[in-house]
Amino acid sequence: MPNYVFAGALVYHRGRFQPLEVRTDGQFISAVAPSVDRSGATVVDCGGLHLFPGAIDPQVHFREPGKTYKEDIETGSRCCAAGGVTSFLEMPNTDPPATNQALIDQKLELGAKKSRVNYGFFIGATKDNVADLAGARRVCGIKIFMGSSTGTLLVDDAASLDKIFAGTPKNRVIAVHAEDEALMKEHTAALKHRTDYAVHSEVRDGEVAWRATKLATELAIKHQHRLHVLHCSTARETELFTPGRNIESKLITAEVCPHHLLWNIRDYDRLGTLAKMNPPIKTEADNRGLWAALHDGRVDCIATDHAPHTLEEKRQDIWKAPSGIPLVQNSLALILDQASKGKCTYEQVAHWMCEAPARIYRMKRKGMIEVGYDADLALVDTTLRREVRNEKQLTRVGWTPFHGQTLQGWAVSTFVRGQRVYHDSKVDDSVHGSEIEYA
């Protein structure tokens, strides 16, 4: 395994980008200083590029086992590598769903064989598997679907939810898909005659999100249990969260996805069912509120909810088309592009997409460029402008809703535990990631 010295970069170190050099020895970062020892190392001339910690996507759906015609761990992890993402956390709503230790162990074996980047997995909650959740090993957290989405996992009654919060370790993250199932059913019955795209956002409206998020936060406070609210889609939800960047002191953390920051119901006219996901896009006011919550620390990180389906599936009517979009290959570029427009700083991008996810899930040696940390790095050209094209997507479904959009800021090289996995627009398939460890 080569040793590297990154010279001439602006390095994200202790909260800001600085002109520093970084040395890696094997899998680890061995030096961060104005000048480091170069002996025995390959020097990477960074020429003023930005050196980010590898981005971490804490919410993906790679469909394996069960629906591998849409994606699998190999293709999904190749998308990660091409997008500057060096670690992912994968959701349990596969087929079969990962609801016990044996199924988690199978997914970990698949990750070891097939993933080009670092990998971790959630265990899924059901109404009767509290013992499995409490005793689970080598998982990043517990996933609860409070509202129905892709797959069969659903825990929608208060008594079962209370039992899970009461019966699992308080420091193990419970991550919730927070939509109120009963209210969605009411809306569906009232709106089933509609055929326009926006009906999806009315079935799963802001009140649906608010009720479930409020219940989840109340349970977390009642049981003093760590809670992470996935893919917040409304400004109102964020009123339930505490501002600030000291993640370790928070009982409740939250995330937002790029599409909920960048799209709203007006985009159905342009994208149709390609913009259908759960929870749905909402209003322009919600876009503004979610950005504000990111800036003041009520929302802590950005995740993709990468959830690919074939174009044939997505081209069905609004009621039949499945929810979800492929996103992980372009997620970092989408937010870097927003930074280039002054919506945020590059330091904030590094915090939201690299450092914060590692801290939320207490990942060992991830998310920062520090001596002793894993050499997971993304070399970014913040001036590079590139058009997003369907034919360049590495996802198995071969499309992106951002096709034709030009973004400024792209990862040009990606390193996973000291190995260069992506460079010159190519993924090195000889590189394999490692299982993520948790404190």
Secondary structure, DSSP 4 states (H G I P E B T S, - for coil): ---EEEEEEEEEETTEEEEEEEEEETTEEEEEESS---TTSEEEE-TT-EEEEPEEEEEE---TTT-TTT--HHHHHHHHHHTTEEEEEE-S-SSS---SHHHHHHHHHHHHHH-SSEEEEEEEP-TT-HHHHHH--S-SEEEEESS--SSS----SHHHHHHHHHHS-TTSPEEEE---HHHHHHHHHHHTT--STTHHHHHT-HHHHHHHHHHHHHHHHHHT--EEE-S---HHHHTTS---S-GGG-SEEEEE-HHHHH--GGGHHHHGGGG--SSPP--HHHHHHHHHHHHHTSS-EE---B----HHHHTS-TTTSPP----TTTHHHHHHHHHHTTSS-HHHHHIIIIIHHHHHTTBTT-SS--TTSB--EEEEEEEEEEE--GGG--STT---TTTT-EEEEEEEEEEETTEEEEETTEE-TT----B--B-
